[in-house]
Amino acid sequence: MVEKEQVLQEVIPKTMKAAVMNDTFDIEVKELAVPELNPDEVLIKVMAVGICGSDIHYYEHGKIGPYVVESPIILGHECAGVVVKIGEEVTRHKVGDRVAVEPGITCGTCEYCKAGRYNLCPEVEFLATPPVDGAFVQYFKHRDDFVHPIPDDLSFEEGAFIEPFSVGIHAAKRTQLQPGSTVAIMGMGPVGLTAVAAVKAFGAKKVIVTDLSPVRLEAAKKMGADHIIHATEENVDEKIQEITGGKGVDTAFETAGNPKALQSALAAVKRGGKLAIVGLPPINEIAVNVPLIADNEIDICGIFRYVNTYPQGIEFLSSKLVDMHELITDRFPLERTWEAMEKARTDKQGSIKVMVYPNGLPEY
């Protein structure tokens, strides 16, 4: 492949361009040193980075909960690229490998890591979460066990989508989603949209989605949604009961981080059903119907990132059951990262997934 041959012959520069957030609303492209590798790390030439809601939150507010931006930081954690150099202890990868990057590096020794729930590791270092820099750079280093090869027929953009797609996979696993299930997903942001594809891949028979944006609802159809509900034009609770014949859904995902959407998700679940809380609301406490939860034995699962999902996500997207490119509405080179962030921040109705390309826009 020409791309791999170019990488094998490439001379790695001493410096690189990086989009650095100096302060809220202030992103500047700077020249930084290309990082030196530790023995267990690989150097990745970044080809595509998706802008996430958390990136926008840091850009706009400078913090998310306890994570506060106290010094200049590089954002971006949904990324894919090419391995251009390997540390002396690396055996899993070679120069020229096309890879998707799992952004959280965990300790591997705590009780959560040893129990296979490394997403709960208290020592995790997650890209673009203060004080850890992210992927709006031409090159960055990452520990090799959190780098996953992708096949040649999977684009770098699809590789970047493995990260938000993994959230839906994790939610499906946590709720023990069964083939033939009826699922409601509240909120069609990028995580909600990729969750539609995830539950379809797990065999969901009927997927009901809600949102305020016609653009996002149309995108949900392309991801496989069977019923769409415009939340301002229809009564969500009544419509779901109508679609399910008054029974409710087997499983509901709340992905919007909206208190009303969470209450609707709970109301949508049938007796003995399951609710996954994926979105993070702006307030810590939300009123919920406790007797409803107890009387109907509704299982509620908190969803924090994902664990052991990347291989499955790569396999799902490689199957071409869904085309993630349908969700990309805007593309920007690294030099225009500020514009990309502003587009994602201010055009939530028209923009779905904004992509940044640190080493040049792809040719289409």
C-alpha positions in Angstrom: 0.0 0.0 0.0 1.4 3.4 -1.0 0.4 5.0 2.3 2.4 2.4 4.3 5.4 2.7 2.0 5.4 6.5 2.5 5.4 6.0 6.3 8.3 3.5 6.2 10.3 6.1 4.2 9.2 9.1 6.2 11.7 11.1 8.2 10.2 12.1 11.5 10.7 15.8 12.1 12.0 17.3 15.3 9.1 19.7 15.7 5.4 19.6 14.9 2.3 21.7 14.8 -0.2 21.5 17.7 -3.4 23.3 18.4 -3.0 24.5 22.0 -5.9 25.8 24.2 -4.3 28.7 26.1 -7.6 29.6 27.8 -11.3 29.3 27.2 -12.2 30.2 23.6 -8.5 30.7 22.8 -6.8 28.0 20.6 -3.5 28.8 19.0 -1.5 26.6 16.6 2.1 26.3 18.0 5.3 24.6 17.1 6.2 22.0 19.7 8.8 19.3 19.9 7.9 15.8 18.7 7.7 13.6 21.8 10.5 11.1 22.7 9.3 7.6 23.3 9.5 5.5 26.5 10.3 1.8 25.8 6.6 0.7 25.9 5.2 3.4 23.7 4.6 4.1 20.0 4.7 7.3 18.1 1.6 8.0 16.1 1.1 10.3 13.1 -2.4 11.6 13.7 -4.6 11.4 10.6 -8.1 12.2 12.0 -9.6 13.5 15.3 -13.2 13.9 16.1 -14.4 16.7 18.3 -16.3 15.4 21.3 -18.7 17.2 23.6 -16.2 17.1 26.4 -13.7 19.0 24.2 -16.3 21.7 23.7 -17.1 21.8 27.4 -13.4 22.4 28.3 -13.1 24.9 25.5 -16.2 26.8 26.7 -16.1 26.4 30.5 -12.5 25.3 31.3 -13.7 22.4 33.4 -15.9 19.3 33.7 -16.7 18.5 37.3 -13.5 18.0 39.2 -11.3 18.2 36.1 -10.1 21.8 35.7 -7.9 23.3 33.0 -5.2 25.1 35.0 -2.6 25.5 32.3 -2.5 25.4 28.4 -3.8 22.0 27.2 -4.2 20.2 23.9 -7.7 18.8 23.4 -9.0 15.9 21.2 -9.2 12.2 22.2 -11.2 10.5 19.4 -8.3 9.7 17.0 -6.7 7.4 14.6 -3.4 7.4 12.7 -0.3 5.5 11.6 2.5 4.2 13.8 5.8 5.9 12.7 8.1 4.8 15.4 8.1 2.1 18.2 9.8 1.9 21.6 12.4 -0.8 22.2 10.1 -3.0 24.2 7.2 -2.8 21.8 6.3 -6.1 20.1 2.6 -5.6 19.3 3.0 -3.0 16.6 5.3 -2.1 13.8 6.0 1.0 11.8 3.3 1.5 9.2 0.5 0.0 11.2 -2.8 1.9 10.8 -4.3 2.2 14.3 -7.2 3.5 16.4 -6.2 4.9 19.7 -8.0 4.0 23.0 -7.4 7.3 24.9 -7.3 6.1 28.5 -4.1 4.6 29.8 -4.7 2.7 33.1 -2.3 1.4 35.8 -3.0 -2.3 35.2 -2.4 -3.1 38.9 -5.3 -1.7 40.9 -8.3 -3.8 41.9 -10.4 -2.5 39.1 -7.8 -3.2 36.4 -7.3 -6.7 37.7 -11.1 -7.3 37.8 -11.3 -6.3 34.1 -13.0 -3.0 34.8 -10.1 -0.8 33.9 -12.4 2.1 33.0 -12.8 2.6 36.7 -9.1 2.8 37.4 -8.4 5.8 39.7 -5.0 6.4 38.1 -6.2 6.6 34.5 -4.5 9.1 32.3 -7.1 10.1 29.6 -6.2 12.1 26.5 -7.5 15.7 26.7 -8.5 15.4 30.4 -6.5 17.9 32.5 -3.6 17.8 32.9 -3.1 15.2 30.0 -2.7 16.6 26.5 -4.7 15.2 23.7 -4.5 14.6 19.9 -4.9 17.9 18.2 -1.2 17.4 17.2 0.6 16.0 14.2 2.3 13.4 16.3 1.8 12.0 19.8 3.0 9.0 21.8 0.8 6.4 23.5 1.4 3.2 25.4 1.3 0.3 22.9 -1.3 -1.8 24.7 -3.9 0.9 24.2 -3.3 1.1 20.5 -5.4 -1.1 18.2 -4.6 -2.1 14.6 -7.3 -1.3 12.0 -7.7 -3.0 8.6 -6.8 -1.2 5.4 -10.4 -0.9 4.3 -11.3 1.0 7.5 -10.8 4.8 7.1 -9.0 6.9 9.7 -12.3 8.7 10.3 -14.0 5.4 11.1 -11.0 4.5 13.3 -11.6 7.8 15.2 -15.3 6.8 15.6 -14.4 3.7 17.5 -14.1 5.8 20.6 -17.7 7.2 20.8 -19.0 3.9 19.3 -17.4 2.1 22.2 -19.7 3.9 24.6 -22.7 2.4 23.0 -21.1 -1.1 22.9 -20.3 -0.8 26.7 -23.9 0.3 27.4 -25.2 -2.6 25.5 -23.0 -5.0 27.4 -23.8 -3.4 30.8 -27.5 -3.8 30.1 -27.1 -7.3 28.7 -28.9 -6.3 25.6 -30.5 -9.3 23.9 -31.2 -9.9 20.2 -34.8 -9.0 19.3 -34.9 -6.2 22.0 -36.8 -3.0 21.7 -34.6 -0.1 22.7 -35.2 3.7 23.2 -32.3 6.1 23.0 -32.8 9.6 24.2 -30.6 12.2 22.6 -29.0 12.0 19.1 -25.7 13.6 19.6 -22.7 11.7 18.2 -22.7 9.2 21.2 -26.5 8.6 20.8 -26.2 8.2 17.0 -23.3 5.7 17.3 -25.3 3.9 20.1 -28.1 3.4 17.5 -25.5 1.5 15.3 -24.2 -0.3 18.4 -27.6 -1.7 19.6 -28.4 -2.7 16.0 -25.1 -4.6 15.8 -26.2 -6.4 19.1 -29.4 -7.5 17.4 -32.0 -4.9 18.6 -35.1 -5.4 16.6 -36.8 -2.1 17.2 -34.9 1.2 18.0 -36.8 4.3 19.0 -34.9 7.6 19.2 -35.7 11.1 20.4 -34.1 14.5 19.8 -34.9 18.1 19.2 -33.0 18.4 15.9 -34.5 17.2 12.6 -30.9 16.9 11.1 -29.9 14.5 13.9 -33.1 12.6 13.7 -32.5 12.1 10.0 -29.0 10.9 10.8 -30.5 8.4 13.2 -32.5 6.9 10.4 -29.2 6.3 8.5 -27.7 4.6 11.6 -30.7 2.2 11.7 -33.3 3.8 13.9 -36.8 2.4 13.2 -38.9 5.2 14.9 -37.9 8.8 15.4 -39.7 11.2 17.8 -39.3 15.0 17.6 -39.3 15.9 21.3 -40.8 19.3 20.9 -43.5 18.3 18.5 -44.7 15.0 20.1 -45.2 13.7 23.6 -42.3 11.4 24.0 -43.8 9.2 26.8 -47.1 8.8 24.9 -45.5 8.1 21.6 -43.2 5.3 23.0 -46.2 3.7 24.7 -48.1 3.8 21.4 -45.1 2.3 19.5 -44.7 -0.5 22.0 -48.4 -1.2 22.5 -48.4 0.1 26.0 -45.7 -2.3 27.1 -42.6 -0.1 27.1 -39.1 -0.8 25.9 -36.8 -3.6 27.1 -33.9 -1.1 27.4 -33.5 2.7 27.4 -30.3 4.7 27.0 -30.2 8.3 28.1 -27.3 9.9 26.1 -28.3 13.6 26.1 -27.4 14.5 29.7 -30.8 16.1 30.0 -32.9 15.8 33.2 -36.2 15.6 31.3 -34.7 13.1 28.9 -33.6 10.9 31.8 -37.1 11.0 33.3 -38.6 10.1 29.9 -36.1 7.2 29.5 -37.1 5.8 32.9 -40.8 6.2 32.0 -40.2 4.3 28.8 -38.8 1.1 30.4 -41.1 -1.8 30.8 -41.5 -3.9 33.9 -38.2 -5.7 34.6 -36.4 -3.6 32.0 -33.1 -1.7 32.1 -32.0 1.9 32.0 -28.4 3.0 31.0 -27.4 6.5 32.1 -24.8 7.6 29.6 -25.1 11.4 29.4 -23.9 13.6 32.2 -26.4 16.3 33.2 -25.4 19.9 34.2 -26.8 19.2 37.7 -25.8 16.4 40.1 -29.3 15.5 41.4 -32.4 14.8 39.4 -35.8 13.8 40.7 -36.8 10.2 39.7 -39.8 8.1 40.5 -38.4 5.7 43.1 -41.7 3.7 43.5 -41.7 3.1 39.8 -38.2 1.8 39.9 -38.8 -0.5 42.8 -42.3 -1.7 41.9 -41.2 -2.6 38.3 -37.7 -3.9 39.3 -36.0 -1.6 36.8 -32.2 -2.1 36.7 -30.3 1.1 36.3 -26.7 1.1 35.0 -24.2 3.9 35.1 -22.0 4.1 32.0 -18.5 5.5 32.4 -16.6 5.4 29.1 -16.0 1.7 28.1 -13.8 -1.4 28.7 -12.5 -4.0 26.3 -14.6 -2.7 23.5 -12.1 -1.6 20.8 -11.6 -5.0 19.1 -15.4 -5.5 18.9 -15.9 -2.0 17.7 -13.3 -2.4 14.9 -14.9 -5.6 13.9 -18.4 -4.1 13.8 -17.4 -1.1 11.7 -15.3 -3.2 9.4 -18.4 -5.2 8.6 -19.8 -2.1 6.9 -23.2 -2.6 8.5 -23.3 1.1 8.9 -21.4 4.0 7.3 -20.1 6.3 10.0 -19.0 8.8 7.3 -22.7 9.8 7.1 -22.3 11.5 10.5 -19.3 13.8 9.4 -20.7 17.2 8.6 -17.6 19.3 8.8 -13.9 18.9 8.1 -11.0 21.2 9.1 -7.2 21.1 8.9 -5.3 21.5 12.2 -4.5 25.1 11.4 -8.3 25.9 11.6 -8.9 24.0 14.9 -10.4 27.1 16.5 -12.9 27.4 13.7 -13.7 23.7 14.0 -14.4 24.1 17.8 -16.6 27.1 17.1 -18.5 25.2 14.5 -19.1 22.3 16.9 -20.0 24.7 19.7 -22.4 27.1 17.9 -24.1 24.9 15.3 -25.5 22.0 17.3 -28.6 21.8 15.1 -26.8 21.6 11.8 -23.5 20.0 12.7 -23.1 16.5 13.9 -19.5 15.3 13.9 -16.7 17.8 13.2 -13.4 16.2 12.2 -9.9 17.8 12.4 -7.0 16.5 10.3 -3.6 17.2 11.8 -1.7 16.0 8.8 -3.9 17.4 6.0 -7.4 16.9 4.7 -8.1 13.6 3.1 -8.6 13.5 -0.7 -12.1 12.6 -1.9 
